[in-house]
Each structure stands twice: as structure tokens, then as C-alpha cells.
């Protein structure tokens, strides 16, 4: 799919912000949404990352989208705030301090290790019931070469670091990453060294 327009990005960020505020207060998401473009109602995978004062506060996503993109983003914004097992739920008073970043994913494709391009691809590695995913920006932030990126993804999946050499399934995807404007007095990291929990597809 072609990249989202600036207006489409703005709409998705607004919907995620609204969903975050409603979700942490235990309120249902609005059923009525504005008229949306074809790109925003097409099924597509996405992750929503929340940060507070330069620190990861939650990140949840769907690798392969079965619901409209806008709906996936809204649901993941709430899940990142309330259901990321690494963090306590976001409290209502935290919401103004939260920065939202959205990563819209392409459909993962099985690739050979040498096809992974750092800075372009995210990686999903699986073997049996175990799987781990790292978004493209993680490798860039941590200055990893391809092999290190693959090793870290294996570790995040709970597999030996060299599982990618020994039969683990390697899939690559690209991500269109955008976030809310940052306050000029803050400095946000590009990514956190952590596994982004994966929801059901």
C-alpha cells in the first residue's frame, strides 16, 4: 500500500489519543467515527507504542490485521495502556504525559537471513509456539548489524540466539512509523530495547 497521507496520520493519532483517554477511564470506545479514507478502513497490522518521559510505557500490536486499520490502532492504544504485561496499567492522570507512536506494518514475508536490511525491515522469528518480533527502528536505535538483530529477535522469542541459523522461521516486514509532535523541551528515544508483545492475528 502507498504511504499514508499526513491527514491520515493525523486522524489515526487522534483516534489513538481518544481511545487511550477513554480506555484508561474504563469507558467504551465511540462507535461513531468520522468518514475515513480507504486506507484507514482497509485491514492492516499495526503497533501502538506509548512512552512517558522518554521511557517505554507500553506497546501492543497485531502483526497481521484482520480489522480495519483505524480499529486496530484504537484497540492497540487501549491494550498498550492496560494490557502490556511488563507494566502496570496507565492511570488517568498519566494520560497527558503519554506520547503515542504508531507503526503501520506491511504483511510479513518469509525471507532468508541475508535478505534482512537493517533500517528497512522489522523481524518476526518463530519456532513452534514461540515467536518474537522487533520493529525496524529497534535495530537502528541500538546500532545492530543484521546478525545481532536476528539474535536479539530470537532471544525475545525465548529461543537460543542462534535459532535463526537452525530452522527457525524468519519473516520480514516494513513499518511506516509516525508519532505525535514532541515537546521542544523533551527528547524521545527512537525505540526501546524490548519485545513488543504480539496480539492474536
C-alpha positions in Angstrom: 0.0 0.0 0.0 1.2 3.6 -0.6 2.3 5.6 2.4 -0.4 7.3 4.5 -1.0 11.0 3.9 -0.3 13.5 6.6 -4.0 13.9 7.1 -4.5 10.1 7.5 -1.6 10.0 10.0 -3.2 12.9 12.0 -6.5 11.1 12.1 -5.0 7.8 13.3 -3.1 9.6 16.1 -6.2 11.5 17.1 -8.2 8.2 17.2 -5.5 6.6 19.3 -5.4 9.6 21.7 -9.1 9.5 22.1 -9.1 5.7 22.7 -6.3 6.0 25.2 -8.3 8.6 27.2 -11.5 6.6 27.2 -9.8 3.2 27.8 -7.9 4.2 31.0 -11.2 5.6 32.4 -13.0 2.4 31.7 -15.2 3.9 29.1 -16.3 2.3 25.8 -14.8 3.5 22.5 -17.1 5.6 20.4 -18.9 3.6 17.8 -19.3 6.6 15.6 -16.1 7.7 13.7 -15.7 10.4 11.1 -15.8 9.4 7.4 -12.5 7.7 6.7 -10.4 7.1 3.6 -10.0 3.6 2.0 -6.5 3.3 3.5 -7.8 3.7 7.1 -10.6 1.1 6.7 -8.5 -1.5 5.0 -7.3 -4.4 7.2 -3.6 -3.9 8.1 -1.3 -4.8 11.0 -0.1 -2.1 13.4 1.6 -1.5 16.7 1.0 1.4 19.1 3.9 2.4 21.4 3.4 4.6 24.5 6.2 6.5 26.1 6.3 8.6 29.2 9.2 10.9 29.9 11.5 9.1 27.4 10.6 5.7 28.8 8.6 2.9 27.2 5.2 2.7 29.0 3.5 0.1 26.8 3.5 -1.4 23.3 1.0 -3.8 21.8 0.2 -4.7 18.2 -1.3 -7.0 15.7 1.1 -8.4 13.2 -1.5 -9.2 10.5 -4.6 -7.0 10.5 -8.0 -8.6 10.1 -9.9 -5.5 11.2 -9.8 -2.0 9.7 -6.6 -0.2 10.4 -8.3 2.6 12.4 -9.9 0.0 14.6 -6.7 -1.9 15.1 -5.0 1.3 16.2 -7.7 2.2 18.6 -7.7 -1.2 20.2 -3.9 -1.4 20.4 -3.8 2.0 22.1 -6.0 0.8 24.9 -4.2 -2.5 25.1 -0.8 -0.9 25.3 -2.1 1.2 28.2 -3.9 -1.5 30.1 -2.7 -4.9 29.0 1.1 -4.8 28.4 2.3 -7.4 30.9 5.6 -5.6 31.5 3.9 -2.5 33.1 1.1 -1.6 35.5 -1.9 -0.1 33.8 -1.7 3.5 32.7 -3.6 5.7 35.2 -5.9 8.5 34.0 -3.6 11.2 35.5 -0.7 9.8 33.3 -2.5 10.3 30.0 -1.4 13.9 29.4 2.2 12.8 29.8 2.0 9.9 27.3 3.5 10.2 23.9 1.9 8.0 21.2 3.7 6.4 18.3 2.1 4.3 15.6 3.8 1.7 13.4 1.7 0.5 10.4 3.1 -2.8 9.2 3.3 -4.5 5.8 2.4 -8.2 5.6 5.3 -10.2 6.9 7.0 -12.4 4.3 9.3 -15.4 4.8 12.9 -14.4 3.9 16.4 -15.7 4.0 18.6 -14.2 6.7 20.7 -12.3 4.1 17.6 -10.5 2.8 17.1 -8.6 6.0 18.0 -4.9 5.6 18.7 -3.1 8.9 16.8 0.2 9.0 14.2 -1.1 6.5 12.9 -4.4 7.9 11.4 -5.5 11.1 11.8 -9.1 12.0 9.4 -11.8 13.2 11.0 -15.1 14.2 9.1 -18.2 15.3 9.6 -21.8 16.1 6.9 -24.0 17.4 4.7 -21.9 19.8 7.5 -19.4 20.5 7.8 -16.2 18.5 9.3 -12.8 18.9 9.1 -9.5 17.0 11.2 -6.4 16.8 10.2 -3.3 14.9 12.6 -1.8 12.3 13.5 1.2 14.5 14.9 -1.0 17.3 17.9 -2.1 15.3 18.6 1.4 14.2 18.5 2.8 17.7 20.8 0.1 19.1 23.2 0.2 16.1 22.8 -3.5 15.4 24.1 -5.3 12.4 21.9 -7.9 10.7 23.2 -10.9 12.7 22.8 -9.1 16.0 19.3 -8.1 15.1 18.3 -11.7 14.3 19.9 -12.9 17.5 18.1 -10.4 19.6 14.8 -11.3 18.0 15.4 -15.0 18.8 16.2 -14.1 22.4 13.0 -12.1 22.6 11.1 -15.2 21.4 12.6 -17.2 24.2 14.8 -19.1 21.7 18.6 -19.6 21.6 20.3 -16.6 19.9 21.3 -18.8 17.0 17.9 -20.3 16.4 17.7 -18.3 13.2 20.5 -20.5 11.8 18.8 -23.7 12.8 15.4 -23.9 11.4 13.5 -21.0 13.0 11.1 -19.3 10.6 12.2 -15.8 9.7 9.8 -13.2 8.4 10.4 -9.6 7.5 8.1 -6.6 7.2 8.4 -2.9 6.8 6.8 -0.3 9.0 5.5 3.2 8.5 6.3 4.9 11.8 4.9 8.2 13.0 4.1 9.8 16.3 2.6 12.8 18.0 4.7 16.0 17.9 7.2 16.2 20.7 7.5 19.0 23.2 10.6 21.0 22.3 11.9 20.6 25.8 11.9 16.8 25.7 14.0 14.2 23.8 12.4 11.0 22.9 14.4 7.8 22.0 13.7 6.2 18.6 13.0 2.8 20.2 13.3 0.8 23.3 15.3 -2.4 23.6 12.4 -4.6 24.3 10.0 -7.1 22.8 6.8 -5.6 21.6 4.0 -8.1 22.8 2.1 -9.6 19.9 -1.6 -9.9 20.0 -3.6 -12.6 18.1 -3.8 -12.1 14.4 
